[in-house]
Amino acid sequence: MMAIDTTLRDALSAVTTASLVRALTRTGVTAFHPRGLSGRGGGSAIGTAYTLRMIPARNDGAGDVAAAIDAVPQGAVVVIDAAGSGLALPFGSILAARLAQRGVAALVTDAALPEEVSLPVWCAPEAGSGALALVGTQQPVCCGGAAIHPGDIVVCAPGGVVALPADMAERLALEAVEQQRLDLWIQREVEKGETLASLLPPDAAAMARFEAETKPG
């Protein structure tokens, strides 16, 4: 897996997930935002997606979860598709401890983790009854209704999780930075007493003021 460029990481760290969502929406990309997950462990994380796929277990064989966890590279965001089941991640606290020890950035899953873990986690809020079995690694997955591919750039923050296609990540980060600059300017205009009619969305005159007032130098 390729490391995330430092400049790209800095840009993504400087914007909100809401700004990224708006940038993605303008490009026509859909199903990039896992929903129904609760953040635990605090903080934010950015990393390249490493995916695992799990389904409700039957009596037949299942994949080697321990080997899959030990194959995860440092700095990755592990995304586990649990088939929307909300079932508890098997050996959740042990797996999370191993991921943390390996330097993984975060865990995102629509499985549940009833235990407290030593890793930033976004997961299903409550555990259902039943067990999960590993059936695939490094495949496109569906997690919380979002399509996430191995190698996507995953941005995790208190406001939620967003998956960026790797080949679009730099462009989207720049657009999100500009979107956030505009949002902050609009907020200041509203606080000064400007009406929303010309600001949401900003008309040509508002955009001209924005460019003039925020132009570098």
N, CA, C and O of each residue as an XYZ file, in Angstrom:
868
protein
N       0.846     -1.190      0.000
C       0.000      0.000      0.000
C       0.881      1.240      0.000
O       1.883      1.299      0.713
N       0.503      2.235     -0.806
C       1.295      3.452     -0.925
C       1.020      4.381      0.253
O      -0.117      4.512      0.706
N       2.084      5.026      0.741
C       1.939      5.993      1.823
C       1.237      7.240      1.299
O       1.331      7.574      0.118
N       0.536      7.918      2.192
C      -0.141      9.149      1.816
C       0.860     10.293      1.833
O       1.581     10.487      2.812
N       0.898     11.044      0.746
C       1.797     12.183      0.636
C       1.575     13.160      1.794
O       0.437     13.403      2.195
N       2.662     13.716      2.326
C       2.570     14.593      3.486
C       1.705     15.816      3.213
O       0.919     16.227      4.067
N       1.846     16.402      2.018
C       1.044     17.582      1.674
C      -0.432     17.240      1.637
O      -1.261     18.009      2.123
N      -0.771     16.083      1.060
C      -2.163     15.645      1.021
C      -2.688     15.389      2.424
O      -3.807     15.786      2.747
N      -1.899     14.736      3.256
C      -2.330     14.463      4.627
C      -2.594     15.770      5.381
O      -3.578     15.882      6.112
N      -1.710     16.758      5.198
C      -1.887     18.044      5.881
C      -3.174     18.722      5.424
O      -3.910     19.280      6.237
N      -3.444     18.672      4.117
C      -4.666     19.300      3.594
C      -5.908     18.611      4.145
O      -6.867     19.275      4.538
N      -5.893     17.285      4.174
C      -7.048     16.550      4.686
C      -7.232     16.779      6.182
O      -8.360     16.776      6.676
N      -6.135     16.977      6.902
C      -6.224     17.231      8.336
C      -6.794     18.613      8.629
O      -7.301     18.858      9.724
N      -6.714     19.520      7.650
C      -7.119     20.908      7.870
C      -8.587     21.160      7.567
O      -9.088     22.253      7.833
N      -9.292     20.166      7.012
C     -10.686     20.390      6.606
C     -11.621     19.486      7.404
O     -11.203     18.490      7.994
N     -12.890     19.861      7.405
C     -13.897     19.051      8.068
C     -14.411     17.974      7.117
O     -14.291     18.096      5.898
N     -14.980     16.927      7.688
C     -15.598     15.910      6.833
C     -16.777     16.498      6.063
O     -17.075     16.047      4.957
N     -17.453     17.500      6.632
C     -18.561     18.141      5.913
C     -18.077     18.798      4.628
O     -18.760     18.735      3.606
N     -16.901     19.432      4.667
C     -16.342     20.041      3.456
C     -15.987     18.975      2.428
O     -16.200     19.171      1.232
N     -15.452     17.860      2.881
C     -15.136     16.767      1.965
C     -16.403     16.186      1.352
O     -16.428     15.859      0.166
N     -17.456     16.056      2.157
C     -18.723     15.533      1.642
C     -19.245     16.428      0.529
O     -19.697     15.929     -0.501
N     -19.191     17.747      0.720
C     -19.675     18.654     -0.327
C     -18.826     18.555     -1.586
O     -19.349     18.593     -2.700
N     -17.490     18.428     -1.404
C     -16.612     18.297     -2.570
C     -16.906     17.005     -3.339
O     -16.951     17.014     -4.569
N     -17.103     15.909     -2.628
C     -17.428     14.636     -3.272
C     -18.779     14.698     -3.978
O     -18.926     14.190     -5.090
N     -19.754     15.317     -3.339
C     -21.087     15.402     -3.923
C     -21.048     16.153     -5.247
O     -21.740     15.779     -6.194
N     -20.238     17.218     -5.320
C     -20.150     17.982     -6.569
C     -19.559     17.154     -7.701
O     -19.885     17.385     -8.865
N     -18.701     16.199     -7.383
C     -18.094     15.372     -8.444
C     -19.026     14.283     -8.931
O     -18.747     13.654     -9.952
N     -20.132     14.039     -8.229
C     -21.047     12.965     -8.609
C     -20.726     11.637     -7.963
O     -21.429     10.656     -8.205
N     -19.669     11.573     -7.137
C     -19.345     10.339     -6.418
C     -20.405     10.117     -5.346
O     -20.793     11.052     -4.647
N     -20.875      8.873     -5.218
C     -21.869      8.543     -4.209
C     -21.358      7.405     -3.322
O     -20.303      6.826     -3.582
N     -22.118      7.096     -2.279
C     -21.840      5.964     -1.385
C     -20.417      6.004     -0.831
O     -19.692      5.010     -0.867
N     -20.032      7.181     -0.317
C     -18.679      7.365      0.212
C     -18.662      7.589      1.718
O     -17.594      7.767      2.305
N     -19.839      7.581      2.352
C     -19.952      8.050      3.736
C     -20.660      6.997      4.589
O     -21.890      6.948      4.586
N     -19.917      6.146      5.327
C     -20.577      5.162      6.192
C     -21.505      5.832      7.196
O     -21.163      6.853      7.793
N     -22.680      5.244      7.372
C     -23.674      5.844      8.260
C     -24.025      4.874      9.385
O     -23.813      3.667      9.277
N     -24.562      5.430     10.459
C     -25.008      4.611     11.576
C     -23.890      4.114     12.462
O     -24.104      3.209     13.268
N     -22.686      4.688     12.333
C     -21.553      4.255     13.145
C     -21.292      5.262     14.260
O     -21.519      6.460     14.091
N     -20.820      4.771     15.387
C     -20.487      5.626     16.522
C     -18.975      5.699     16.682
O     -18.292      4.676     16.645
N     -18.453      6.907     16.861
C     -17.025      7.075     17.084
C     -16.669      6.804     18.532
O     -17.374      7.233     19.445
N     -15.565      6.085     18.742
C     -15.078      5.785     20.088
C     -13.565      5.930     20.115
O     -12.893      5.737     19.102
N     -13.052      6.264     21.252
C     -11.607      6.388     21.396
C     -11.097      7.786     21.126
O      -9.927      8.083     21.371
N     -11.975      8.656     20.616
C     -11.609     10.053     20.420
C     -10.666     10.290     19.262
O     -10.118      9.359     18.671
N     -10.494     11.561     18.956
C      -9.533     11.968     17.959
C      -9.982     11.736     16.529
O     -11.147     11.444     16.260
N      -9.017     11.877     15.610
C      -9.237     11.726     14.190
C      -8.158     10.821     13.627
O      -7.154     10.553     14.286
N      -8.368     10.354     12.408
C      -7.375      9.481     11.773
C      -7.501      9.593     10.266
O      -8.592      9.805      9.738
N      -6.381      9.450      9.579
C      -6.338      9.416      8.117
C      -5.438      8.268      7.719
O      -4.333      8.133      8.244
N      -5.898      7.439      6.798
C      -5.076      6.320      6.351
C      -5.642      5.685      5.108
O      -6.748      6.003      4.671
N      -4.867      4.782      4.547
C      -5.286      4.042      3.366
C      -6.106      2.835      3.786
O      -5.739      2.120      4.718
N      -7.225      2.608      3.091
C      -8.139      1.538      3.472
C      -7.529      0.163      3.241
O      -7.006     -0.130      2.165
N      -7.607     -0.676      4.272
C      -7.292     -2.097      4.177
C      -8.567     -2.820      4.583
O      -9.027     -2.671      5.715
N      -9.143     -3.602      3.673
C     -10.503     -4.096      3.886
C     -10.554     -5.579      4.239
O      -9.776     -6.393      3.741
N     -11.507     -5.896      5.122
C     -11.856     -7.280      5.459
C     -13.376     -7.407      5.307
O     -14.117     -6.453      5.542
N     -13.822     -8.599      4.910
C     -15.255     -8.836      4.755
C     -15.660    -10.010      5.625
O     -15.056    -11.081      5.563
N     -16.695     -9.799      6.442
C     -17.214    -10.838      7.326
C     -18.710    -11.012      7.095
O     -19.410    -10.073      6.719
N     -19.181    -12.230      7.329
C     -20.602    -12.542      7.232
C     -21.004    -13.336      8.474
O     -20.141    -13.870      9.171
N     -22.316    -13.420      8.761
C     -22.723    -14.259      9.890
C     -22.216    -15.685      9.736
O     -22.334    -16.280      8.665
N     -21.655    -16.229     10.802
C     -20.991    -17.529     10.746
C     -22.005    -18.673     10.664
O     -23.071    -18.630     11.278
N     -21.636    -19.702      9.881
C     -22.356    -20.973      9.878
C     -21.438    -22.019     10.515
O     -20.468    -21.676     11.192
N     -21.745    -23.266     10.298
C     -20.915    -24.315     10.888
C     -19.729    -24.698     10.019
O     -18.845    -25.438     10.453
N     -19.710    -24.183      8.767
C     -18.592    -24.540      7.889
C     -17.401    -23.615      8.135
O     -17.441    -22.753      9.013
N     -16.345    -23.805      7.350
C     -15.080    -23.130      7.601
C     -15.148    -21.630      7.416
O     -16.051    -21.106      6.763
N     -14.180    -20.951      8.001
C     -14.059    -19.505      7.879
C     -12.589    -19.157      7.714
O     -11.711    -19.980      7.974
N     -12.330    -17.928      7.280
C     -10.965    -17.487      7.083
C     -10.217    -17.303      8.393
O     -10.809    -17.305      9.473
N      -8.922    -17.146      8.278
C      -8.037    -17.008      9.435
C      -7.968    -15.534      9.831
O      -7.230    -14.755      9.227
N      -8.739    -15.159     10.847
C      -8.795    -13.760     11.268
C      -7.441    -13.288     11.780
O      -7.018    -12.172     11.478
N      -6.758    -14.131     12.554
C      -5.468    -13.737     13.117
C      -4.467    -13.414     12.017
O      -3.749    -12.418     12.106
N      -4.412    -14.253     10.975
C      -3.483    -14.009      9.874
C      -3.850    -12.730      9.129
O      -2.970    -11.973      8.721
N      -5.144    -12.489      8.952
C      -5.584    -11.283      8.259
C      -5.186    -10.030      9.033
O      -4.745     -9.047      8.440
N      -5.339    -10.063     10.344
C      -4.976     -8.910     11.161
C      -3.471     -8.684     11.125
O      -3.015     -7.542     11.071
N      -2.702     -9.761     11.154
C      -1.245     -9.624     11.141
C      -0.705     -9.152      9.795
O       0.460     -8.766      9.699
N      -1.542     -9.179      8.747
C      -1.113     -8.715      7.430
C      -1.383     -7.233      7.205
O      -0.952     -6.676      6.196
N      -2.085     -6.590      8.125
C      -2.444     -5.182      7.946
C      -1.200     -4.311      8.087
O      -0.463     -4.453      9.062
N      -0.952     -3.415      7.137
C       0.252     -2.588      7.215
C       0.105     -1.413      8.175
O      -1.005     -0.973      8.474
N       1.217     -0.925      8.642
C       1.243      0.230      9.531
C       0.606      1.429      8.850
O       0.805      1.655      7.656
N      -0.171      2.202      9.624
C      -0.770      3.420      9.107
C      -2.084      3.245      8.387
O      -2.712      4.235      8.012
N      -2.523      2.004      8.179
C      -3.771      1.759      7.458
C      -4.977      2.086      8.330
O      -4.888      2.100      9.558
N      -6.101      2.347      7.678
C      -7.405      2.336      8.342
C      -8.067      1.020      7.955
O      -8.373      0.791      6.785
N      -8.286      0.164      8.937
C      -8.908     -1.134      8.669
C     -10.416     -0.938      8.574
O     -11.043     -0.398      9.485
N     -10.989     -1.385      7.455
C     -12.431     -1.280      7.236
C     -12.986     -2.700      7.170
O     -12.621     -3.477      6.288
N     -13.870     -3.033      8.111
C     -14.432     -4.380      8.173
C     -15.923     -4.316      7.842
O     -16.717     -3.712      8.563
N     -16.270     -4.952      6.738
C     -17.654     -5.097      6.311
C     -18.242     -6.299      7.042
O     -17.806     -7.433      6.844
N     -19.244     -6.038      7.893
C     -19.896     -7.114      8.640
C     -21.293     -7.389      8.099
O     -22.179     -7.833      8.830
N     -21.479     -7.120      6.809
C     -22.753     -7.381      6.131
C     -23.916     -6.629      6.772
O     -25.060     -7.082      6.727
N     -23.612     -5.471      7.370
C     -24.647     -4.682      8.007
C     -25.323     -5.377      9.168
O     -26.415     -4.989      9.581
N     -24.666     -6.417      9.702
C     -25.308     -7.267     10.712
C     -25.337     -6.643     12.101
O     -26.226     -6.944     12.897
N     -24.366     -5.770     12.399
C     -24.250     -5.241     13.751
C     -23.806     -6.272     14.772
O     -23.857     -6.018     15.975
N     -23.366     -7.448     14.298
C     -22.885     -8.468     15.228
C     -21.547     -8.041     15.835
O     -20.837     -7.208     15.273
N     -21.220     -8.615     16.972
C     -19.974     -8.258     17.639
C     -18.775     -8.781     16.852
O     -18.777     -9.920     16.386
N     -17.763     -7.949     16.709
C     -16.525     -8.367     16.064
C     -15.877     -9.459     16.909
O     -15.699     -9.269     18.113
N     -15.517    -10.600     16.313
C     -14.955    -11.684     17.122
C     -13.646    -11.267     17.793
O     -12.759    -10.703     17.153
N     -13.540    -11.552     19.087
C     -12.334    -11.199     19.859
C     -11.993     -9.721     19.668
O     -10.828     -9.364     19.494
N     -13.019     -8.862     19.703
C     -12.853     -7.463     19.326
C     -11.744     -6.749     20.050
O     -10.921     -6.098     19.408
N     -11.688     -6.843     21.374
C     -10.673     -6.100     22.114
C      -9.276     -6.625     21.829
O      -8.314     -5.858     21.808
N      -9.160     -7.938     21.610
C      -7.847     -8.531     21.306
C      -7.384     -8.106     19.918
O      -6.225     -7.735     19.733
N      -8.294     -8.160     18.939
C      -7.941     -7.744     17.578
C      -7.560     -6.269     17.551
O      -6.583     -5.890     16.905
N      -8.332     -5.429     18.256
C      -8.034     -4.003     18.274
C      -6.684     -3.730     18.936
O      -5.935     -2.862     18.488
N      -6.373     -4.471     20.003
C      -5.079     -4.296     20.668
C      -3.935     -4.660     19.731
O      -2.901     -3.992     19.724
N      -4.116     -5.721     18.938
C      -3.078     -6.119     17.981
C      -2.925     -5.081     16.866
O      -1.809     -4.776     16.445
N      -4.038     -4.546     16.398
C      -3.980     -3.507     15.367
C      -3.268     -2.269     15.901
O      -2.446     -1.674     15.204
N      -3.579     -1.882     17.132
C      -2.920     -0.726     17.724
C      -1.419     -0.969     17.863
O      -0.612     -0.075     17.606
N      -1.052     -2.177     18.267
C       0.368     -2.516     18.427
C       1.095     -2.469     17.094
O       2.288     -2.170     17.055
N       0.403     -2.755     16.009
C       1.004     -2.730     14.670
C       1.011     -1.338     14.045
O       1.477     -1.169     12.918
N       0.499     -0.341     14.763
C       0.545      1.028     14.258
C      -0.562      1.370     13.288
O      -0.411      2.272     12.464
N      -1.680      0.657     13.375
C      -2.824      0.952     12.520
C      -3.473      2.256     12.980
O      -3.532      2.533     14.178
N      -3.964      3.062     12.023
C      -4.488      4.381     12.352
C      -5.857      4.329     13.008
O      -6.125      5.085     13.942
N      -6.740      3.433     12.523
C      -8.110      3.392     13.037
C      -8.799      2.142     12.522
O      -8.311      1.468     11.615
N      -9.943      1.847     13.122
C     -10.790      0.736     12.709
C     -12.182      1.276     12.427
O     -12.769      1.970     13.257
N     -12.710      0.950     11.238
C     -14.063      1.352     10.846
C     -14.828      0.080     10.503
O     -14.376     -0.705      9.669
N     -15.982     -0.134     11.137
C     -16.714     -1.371     10.892
C     -18.190     -1.203     11.219
O     -18.557     -0.439     12.111
N     -19.039     -1.933     10.480
C     -20.445     -1.983     10.866
C     -20.723     -3.204     11.735
O     -21.878     -3.582     11.927
N     -19.669     -3.819     12.259
C     -19.782     -4.737     13.399
C     -19.794     -3.894     14.671
O     -19.540     -2.690     14.632
N     -20.090     -4.535     15.791
C     -20.081     -3.852     17.081
C     -18.855     -4.276     17.885
O     -18.339     -5.381     17.718
N     -18.402     -3.391     18.750
C     -17.325     -3.707     19.693
C     -17.832     -3.375     21.089
O     -17.732     -2.228     21.525
N     -18.377     -4.365     21.800
C     -18.927     -4.083     23.126
C     -17.863     -3.623     24.125
O     -18.174     -2.892     25.066
N     -16.609     -4.046     23.927
C     -15.557     -3.717     24.886
C     -14.915     -2.378     24.532
O     -14.987     -1.933     23.387
N     -14.289     -1.738     25.518
C     -13.445     -0.582     25.261
C     -12.152     -1.065     24.622
O     -11.604     -2.092     25.024
N     -11.660     -0.327     23.627
C     -10.455     -0.741     22.911
C      -9.462      0.407     22.855
O      -9.826      1.569     23.035
N      -8.195      0.068     22.602
C      -7.107      1.045     22.625
C      -6.789      1.558     21.226
O      -5.621      1.632     20.843
N      -7.812      1.911     20.467
C      -7.641      2.311     19.071
C      -8.826      3.191     18.702
O      -9.946      2.905     19.123
N      -8.614      4.267     17.918
C      -9.782      5.020     17.438
C     -10.678      4.109     16.592
O     -10.208      3.463     15.655
N     -11.963      4.063     16.929
C     -12.897      3.116     16.306
C     -14.193      3.839     15.936
O     -14.692      4.676     16.687
N     -14.717      3.497     14.773
C     -16.060      3.885     14.365
C     -16.788      2.575     14.082
O     -16.388      1.821     13.195
N     -17.870      2.296     14.841
C     -18.488      0.978     14.792
C     -19.988      1.072     15.022
O     -20.513      2.136     15.353
N     -20.688     -0.078     14.839
C     -22.115     -0.148     15.136
C     -22.319      0.057     16.629
O     -21.514     -0.417     17.430
N     -23.385      0.758     17.019
C     -23.547      1.108     18.436
C     -23.937     -0.034     19.350
O     -23.614     -0.001     20.538
N     -24.628     -1.056     18.828
C     -25.088     -2.148     19.686
C     -24.840     -3.483     19.005
O     -24.952     -3.595     17.784
N     -24.505     -4.487     19.791
C     -24.191     -5.810     19.242
C     -25.453     -6.667     19.153
O     -26.222     -6.763     20.109
N     -25.651     -7.291     17.981
C     -26.717     -8.269     17.838
C     -26.261     -9.634     18.319
O     -25.129     -9.797     18.773
N     -27.146    -10.609     18.216
C     -26.849    -11.961     18.686
C     -26.354    -12.813     17.524
O     -27.019    -12.919     16.493
N     -25.185    -13.417     17.698
C     -24.617    -14.264     16.654
C     -23.123    -14.033     16.524
O     -22.550    -13.216     17.246
N     -22.490    -14.754     15.601
C     -21.044    -14.668     15.404
C     -20.743    -14.313     13.954
O     -21.579    -14.478     13.066
N     -19.527    -13.821     13.738
C     -19.075    -13.442     12.408
C     -17.925    -14.330     11.964
O     -17.138    -14.808     12.781
N     -17.840    -14.544     10.641
C     -16.753    -15.322     10.053
C     -16.103    -14.514      8.937
O     -16.797    -13.858      8.160
N     -14.784    -14.556      8.854
C     -14.040    -13.867      7.808
C     -14.171    -14.615      6.489
O     -13.955    -15.825      6.435
N     -14.529    -13.890      5.415
C     -14.666    -14.529      4.098
C     -13.852    -13.840      3.015
O     -13.838    -14.320      1.881
N     -13.177    -12.744      3.311
C     -12.385    -12.093      2.279
C     -11.551    -10.947      2.827
O     -11.908    -10.322      3.825
N     -10.437    -10.682      2.160
C      -9.586     -9.547      2.502
C      -9.215     -8.795      1.235
O      -9.131     -9.370      0.149
N      -8.995     -7.497      1.400
C      -8.562     -6.622      0.313
C      -9.457     -6.749     -0.919
O      -8.984     -6.917     -2.043
N     -10.760     -6.664     -0.673
C     -11.783     -6.625     -1.717
C     -12.615     -5.367     -1.515
O     -12.658     -4.838     -0.404
N     -13.283     -4.868     -2.568
C     -14.264     -3.805     -2.334
C     -15.323     -4.291     -1.347
O     -15.794     -5.425     -1.442
N     -15.694     -3.432     -0.402
C     -16.651     -3.822      0.629
C     -17.727     -2.749      0.763
O     -17.590     -1.631      0.266
N     -18.801     -3.129      1.452
C     -19.859     -2.192      1.827
C     -19.859     -2.098      3.344
O     -20.100     -3.089      4.033
N     -19.591     -0.917      3.858
C     -19.543     -0.714      5.307
C     -20.435      0.467      5.660
O     -20.184      1.591      5.228
N     -21.469      0.213      6.438
C     -22.391      1.274      6.797
C     -23.046      1.910      5.588
O     -23.361      3.100      5.605
N     -23.256      1.128      4.533
C     -23.878      1.639      3.321
C     -22.933      2.328      2.359
O     -23.368      2.789      1.304
N     -21.655      2.415      2.689
C     -20.667      3.053      1.822
C     -19.851      2.004      1.086
O     -19.544      0.945      1.634
N     -19.502      2.305     -0.161
C     -18.618      1.440     -0.948
C     -17.179      1.876     -0.694
O     -16.815      3.016     -0.982
N     -16.367      0.982     -0.162
C     -14.977      1.304      0.152
C     -14.070      0.280     -0.513
O     -14.242     -0.927     -0.348
N     -13.099      0.790     -1.269
C     -12.182     -0.064     -2.016
C     -10.817     -0.062     -1.334
O     -10.425      0.941     -0.737
N     -10.092     -1.173     -1.417
C      -8.715     -1.160     -0.915
C      -7.933     -0.014     -1.558
O      -7.990      0.182     -2.772
N      -7.211      0.731     -0.743
C      -6.437      1.852     -1.269
C      -7.141      3.183     -1.229
O      -6.500      4.213     -1.437
N      -8.458      3.210     -0.965
C      -9.134      4.488     -0.747
C      -8.462      5.237      0.397
O      -7.900      4.625      1.305
N      -8.525      6.569      0.348
C      -8.039      7.381      1.453
C      -9.219      7.606      2.396
O     -10.212      8.229      2.021
N      -9.106      7.099      3.615
C     -10.209      7.169      4.576
C      -9.900      8.243      5.613
O      -8.862      8.217      6.275
N     -10.828      9.186      5.734
C     -10.692     10.284      6.691
C     -11.725     10.065      7.793
O     -12.928     10.044      7.530
N     -11.252      9.903      9.021
C     -12.116      9.644     10.178
C     -12.017     10.823     11.134
O     -10.920     11.261     11.482
N     -13.167     11.335     11.555
C     -13.197     12.492     12.444
C     -14.447     12.416     13.307
O     -15.331     11.600     13.044
N     -14.534     13.264     14.342
C     -15.746     13.243     15.160
C     -17.024     13.426     14.345
O     -18.085     12.939     14.735
N     -16.925     14.135     13.205
C     -18.094     14.345     12.359
C     -18.447     13.177     11.475
O     -19.451     13.238     10.764
N     -17.656     12.103     11.488
C     -17.967     10.935     10.676
C     -16.775     10.451      9.878
O     -15.642     10.883     10.090
N     -17.054      9.544      8.956
C     -16.022      8.893      8.138
C     -16.333      9.147      6.669
O     -17.486      9.060      6.247
N     -15.290      9.464      5.889
C     -15.433      9.691      4.450
C     -14.334      8.913      3.742
O     -13.175      8.955      4.153
N     -14.702      8.197      2.668
C     -13.734      7.452      1.866
C     -13.549      8.155      0.523
O     -14.512      8.357     -0.217
N     -12.301      8.529      0.213
C     -11.987      9.233     -1.025
C     -11.309      8.281     -2.001
O     -10.330      7.632     -1.632
N     -11.802      8.173     -3.251
C     -11.049      7.410     -4.242
C      -9.629      7.950     -4.353
O      -9.437      9.162     -4.454
N      -8.640      7.074     -4.335
C      -7.243      7.518     -4.259
C      -6.862      8.426     -5.414
O      -6.101      9.375     -5.226
N      -7.383      8.152     -6.618
C      -6.985      8.955     -7.771
C      -7.639     10.339     -7.781
O      -7.289     11.180     -8.609
N      -8.583     10.581     -6.870
C      -9.251     11.873     -6.783
C      -8.918     12.619     -5.509
O      -9.349     13.759     -5.335
N      -8.157     12.001     -4.610
C      -7.997     12.531     -3.259
C      -7.346     13.912     -3.241
O      -7.780     14.786     -2.491
N      -6.313     14.121     -4.055
C      -5.627     15.412     -4.034
C      -6.556     16.518     -4.501
O      -6.630     17.574     -3.871
N      -7.264     16.290     -5.593
C      -8.199     17.285     -6.100
C      -9.302     17.587     -5.085
O      -9.650     18.746     -4.860
N      -9.848     16.531     -4.476
C     -10.920     16.708     -3.505
C     -10.435     17.462     -2.271
O     -11.169     18.280     -1.715
N      -9.208     17.191     -1.842
C      -8.666     17.900     -0.680
C      -8.543     19.386     -0.962
O      -8.884     20.209     -0.112
N      -8.057     19.740     -2.150
C      -7.925     21.154     -2.507
C      -9.288     21.824     -2.582
O      -9.456     22.952     -2.117
N     -10.262     21.134     -3.167
C     -11.614     21.691     -3.245
C     -12.203     21.874     -1.853
O     -12.880     22.867     -1.587
N     -11.947     20.916     -0.963
C     -12.474     21.021      0.394
C     -11.841     22.178      1.150
O     -12.516     22.865      1.917
N     -10.533     22.400      0.936
C      -9.869     23.548      1.558
C     -10.529     24.845      1.111
O     -10.813     25.716      1.933
N     -10.778     24.975     -0.211
C     -11.425     26.179     -0.723
C     -12.856     26.300     -0.215
O     -13.313     27.397      0.106
N     -13.566     25.172     -0.142
C     -14.934     25.181      0.369
C     -14.952     25.665      1.814
O     -15.824     26.441      2.204
N     -13.997     25.209      2.598
C     -13.969     25.604      4.004
C     -13.639     27.081      4.143
O     -14.196     27.760      5.006
N     -12.733     27.593      3.297
C     -12.446     29.038      3.307
C     -13.709     29.832      3.013
O     -13.997     30.831      3.671
N     -14.469     29.369      2.003
C     -15.710     30.059      1.643
C     -16.734     29.970      2.767
O     -17.398     30.958      3.082
N     -16.866     28.799      3.368
C     -17.827     28.624      4.463
C     -17.514     29.562      5.627
O     -18.416     30.169      6.202
N     -16.229     29.676      5.969
C     -15.845     30.553      7.077
C     -16.131     32.012      6.742
O     -16.573     32.776      7.601
N     -15.880     32.397      5.492
C     -16.169     33.774      5.071
C     -17.666     34.051      5.137
O     -18.079     35.108      5.614
N     -18.485     33.109      4.662
C     -19.945     33.270      4.709
C     -20.407     33.412      6.158
O     -21.260     34.245      6.467
N     -19.839     32.593      7.044
C     -20.225     32.681      8.453
C     -19.905     34.061      9.014
O     -20.703     34.630      9.759
N     -18.740     34.601      8.659
C     -18.389     35.947      9.143
C     -19.342     36.999      8.587
O     -19.728     37.931      9.293
N     -19.721     36.845      7.311
C     -20.668     37.787      6.712
C     -22.009     37.752      7.438
O     -22.604     38.797      7.700
N     -22.481     36.558      7.761
C     -23.747     36.424      8.483
C     -23.633     37.075      9.858
O     -24.551     37.767     10.299
N     -22.509     36.853     10.532
C     -22.316     37.446     11.859
C     -22.275     38.966     11.799
O     -22.583     39.637     12.784
N     -21.889     39.521     10.625
C     -21.880     40.980     10.445
C     -23.252     41.518     10.085
O     -23.447     42.732     10.026
N     -24.221     40.611      9.840
C     -25.574     41.061      9.568
C     -26.032     40.901      8.135
O     -27.141     41.320      7.803
N     -25.207     40.301      7.257
C     -25.619     40.076      5.874
C     -26.752     39.051      5.826
O     -26.790     38.118      6.629
N     -27.665     39.228      4.888
C     -28.769     38.280      4.744
C     -28.301     37.044      3.973
O     -27.307     37.092      3.249
N     -29.019     35.951      4.136
C     -28.643     34.701      3.489
C     -28.987     34.666      2.004
O     -28.469     33.824      1.271
N     -29.856     35.572      1.552
C     -30.342     35.505      0.173
C     -29.201     35.518     -0.845
O     -29.268     34.822     -1.858
N     -28.165     36.298     -0.582
C     -27.057     36.399     -1.537
C     -25.885     35.488     -1.181
O     -24.880     35.444     -1.890
N     -26.033     34.751     -0.055
C     -24.900     33.963      0.437
C     -25.084     32.459      0.308
O     -24.095     31.730      0.245
N     -26.310     31.977      0.266
C     -26.579     30.538      0.195
C     -27.481     30.226     -0.993
O     -28.703     30.311     -0.871
N     -26.903     29.865     -2.143
C     -25.462     29.898     -2.429
C     -24.995     31.322     -2.708
O     -25.819     32.190     -2.992
N     -23.687     31.580     -2.635
C     -23.197     32.934     -2.883
C     -23.420     33.348     -4.336
O     -23.100     32.594     -5.256
N     -23.963     34.534     -4.538
C     -24.150     35.022     -5.902
C     -22.850     35.626     -6.420
O     -21.834     35.606     -5.726
N     -22.880     36.159     -7.628
C     -21.656     36.660     -8.265
C     -21.034     37.791     -7.454
O     -19.813     37.863     -7.319
N     -21.867     38.667     -6.918
C     -21.334     39.788     -6.142
C     -20.672     39.293     -4.860
O     -19.612     39.784     -4.471
N     -21.310     38.310     -4.202
C     -20.728     37.756     -2.975
C     -19.404     37.066     -3.274
O     -18.443     37.217     -2.520
N     -19.345     36.315     -4.365
C     -18.099     35.637     -4.720
C     -16.995     36.642     -5.027
O     -15.833     36.419     -4.687
N     -17.363     37.758     -5.675
C     -16.361     38.784     -5.975
C     -15.814     39.378     -4.670
O     -14.611     39.613     -4.554
N     -16.690     39.618     -3.693
C     -16.238     40.122     -2.396
C     -15.353     39.107     -1.700
O     -14.321     39.459     -1.128
N     -15.756     37.857     -1.748
C     -14.962     36.789     -1.120
C     -13.552     36.752     -1.706
O     -12.570     36.713     -0.965
N     -13.454     36.765     -3.033
C     -12.132     36.708     -3.681
C     -11.291     37.933     -3.320
O     -10.091     37.820     -3.067
N     -11.925     39.095     -3.298
C     -11.164     40.316     -3.004
C     -10.681     40.346     -1.562
O      -9.559     40.771     -1.286
N     -11.537     39.890     -0.637
C     -11.208     39.983      0.780
C     -10.283     38.874      1.267
O      -9.636     39.025      2.304
N     -10.208     37.770      0.545
C      -9.383     36.648      0.996
C      -8.183     36.406      0.097
O      -7.451     35.433      0.282
N      -7.978     37.284     -0.873
C      -6.856     37.117     -1.803
C      -5.546     37.212     -1.047
O      -5.357     38.151     -0.274
N      -4.626     36.262     -1.246
C      -3.350     36.313     -0.532
C      -2.599     37.621     -0.833
O      -2.628     38.129     -1.954
N      -1.934     38.145      0.193
C      -1.141     39.343      0.007
C      -1.976     40.605      0.069
O      -1.442     41.706     -0.072
